[in-house]
Amino acid sequence: MAGETTLSAVPAQPGPGASEVPVLTIALHPDPRRIGERAFLLDERHHLSRAEPLFARPRGDDHQPIDDPHVSRRGLAIERQAGGLRITGSGAVDGEPLDGEAGLELDATALARGVTLALANRVLVLLHLGDPLAPRSDDRGLVGESGAIAAVRRQIARIAPLGMSVLVRGESGTGKELVAQALHRGSPRAAGPFVAVNVAAIPPTMIAAQLFGHRRGAFTGAVDDSPGYFGRAEGGTLFLDEIGDAPDDVQLALLRVLETAEIQPVGAPAPRKVDVRVVAATDADLEARLERGELRRPLYERLRALSIQVAPLRERREDIPRLFLHALDETLGELGHPERLAPTPPGHALWLGVELMQAILDHDWPGNVRELQNLARRLAVEAWDAPTIPPDLLEGTGLALATPPPVTRPSSAPPRRRLEDIAEAELVEALEAADYKTAEAARILGVAKSSLYQLIAKSGLVRKAGDLREDEIREALAASGGDPAAAARALRVSSRGLVLRMRALRLG
């Protein structure tokens, strides 16, 4: 989503070309099957309560309220105002109790990231931005309704019917093979085989023989003819993962296949025609490899002619609850306990707690969807028979499970400070004192974490770790003797943010 979107530009009723509007997406509900239901906020004022608004599945027509007796009939009021939204009432925002009288103002920057709204410690809703006019379409096997995943579906619909090779790019664990499978299912080759191979997992001395096949006696151990992966994919699709790791001689052979549709098995006297569509994938920086001479330009140009970029999970936060539920559902089904996701009756503790889902939404997921799936499987296997998921199962995952917030702020709690009373110098001083950890800086300043994000965005004095360039990170690491914590202090970002940025740039 574009950070430049401003709610003041959003019309009360959308028309052709309307921009994004506020959306409520259920992240947790006593009935887990309702996770992912959405309600678009098109009017000037809305309530989030037991009875309103009405939520619907992305491709469904049934509309229903939250309808949990523990949730207040008054709930939270969400009011549009110049430049953003104002929230008042009883609940928690991003895990912080809301001051019902003073409320909280959210600008487009906060909404672009998304903020959580908790009701009665039973329901968690993500408030974010979305397009109410996005056309309904087949999900193509991809879970999620974010703008980023919708864009991938549109590209698949355009590209799948073609016979050209495709390059799928994205960080490790984002689901590039699922995109390749969707391309195959949507193509005229859908009845043919889909063969997937990780190029990086093949020993360099065997890669040519395994890809293109070999004749009997071509080398020691070749006791029979082998069709290779290209031969097995005849009439279908061959998915080559980690294509950036292919050695130079294999790059030449792949280029030949793409240009002539011919392969030459090892030991064969002549090449032969092959009818295979190639879908390649990589999480590598191909442009950097090109500059270092590790990737041949003709192959690079050929591959990137048609490409699909898969966004990391941290950039499609509204998809996280449904992806988590999907993985839980699959694993519990395999275990023979699908009833674990049955609706929780009133008065009973939730197996999936609000604090757990809040921690899941707050996590940056450097391992993307694969990391999220692994967590869901672990929780399902180890806690399917527990009344609630034990917090100690999150140890070692990097997720921080907060203490359940009270529904209303205790009278003894200090009032939240007004944002206009906090000078830029005080903001910088608090961030420095907290080593740029946002939760600690927010505590020092006496504001909610979501309010701190607003202060940072308005000040323009503090950069996000995601904006750091590779050269300045390397320079800071060199000056600090390779100590990421010291480099983070020099760069004025959090240590965790720097580590995540280094992972994204594949630095060390």
Disulfide bonds with the S-S distance in Angstrom:
none
